[in-house]
Amino acid sequence: MTIFKKGLSMDLFQTYLEILLRENAKHNLTAITDPEEIRQKHFADSLALLDDAPCPVPQGASLLDVGSGGGFPGVPLKIARPDIKLTLLEATGKKADFLRMLTRELGIAAVILKARAEQAAHDPTYRERFDVVTARAVAALPLLCELCLPFVRVGGVFVAYKGPSEKAHEELQAADNAIQLLGGEFEYMHSETTIYGGRSRIILRKISQTPTNYPRNHGVMRKKRL
């Protein structure tokens, strides 16, 4: 895996691990507290995207991580690829504060945006501005597409980190209408099985602009899926 395979210094990941464990009780960042499980289920899982061929994260990419929480996958990707221009979007104040502290202690450059995705996506500063948008453990894919695709520039990609392939295929099928309506196109899905279970990454290419009325109000999105 990238975290081991490319000879990266492990110092920042070890510091990240220590900060995560230290702050977890205060911020409810992860249910996983075993260090090796954190390395595999959070760090290695986040970095697996960089092993895809061709890698969907171009050199110098602007990357937005939606619902970043404990910083996954955005912060591990930034550690591995310092060229990435990283923005972390988090609606919960305490978690946004954690991300500010985390990136400061790790010494990595990142913009921390405390906002709800459905509101920030209508801001011209962020709408259709990013080469890559990621989301991990945030919502089911139809809802996730509405939250994330509006941030992706035409020609960029949205990467949804998901679980086992069977479940990911089901979500992809359920999101077909949303993907087309919001200007996306399915590019590929990569699935793998580790000793810790199955995981998948769904990559959607943005091929046209998202209609201006999306994303809708959060309550409307929940009641009426695309």
Buried (B, 14 or more C-beta within 10 A) or exposed (E): BBBEEEEBEEEBBEBBBEBBBEBBEEBBBBEBEEEEEBBBBBBBBBBBBBBBEEEBBBEEBBBBBBBBBBBBBBBBBBBBBEEBBBBBBBBBEEBBBBBBBBBEEBEBEBEBBBBBBBEBBEEEEBBBBBBBBBBBEBBBBBBBBBBBBBBBBEEBBBBBBBBBBEEBBEBBEBBBEBBBBBBBEBBEBBBBEEEEEBBBBBBBBBEEEBEEEBBBEBEEBEEEBB
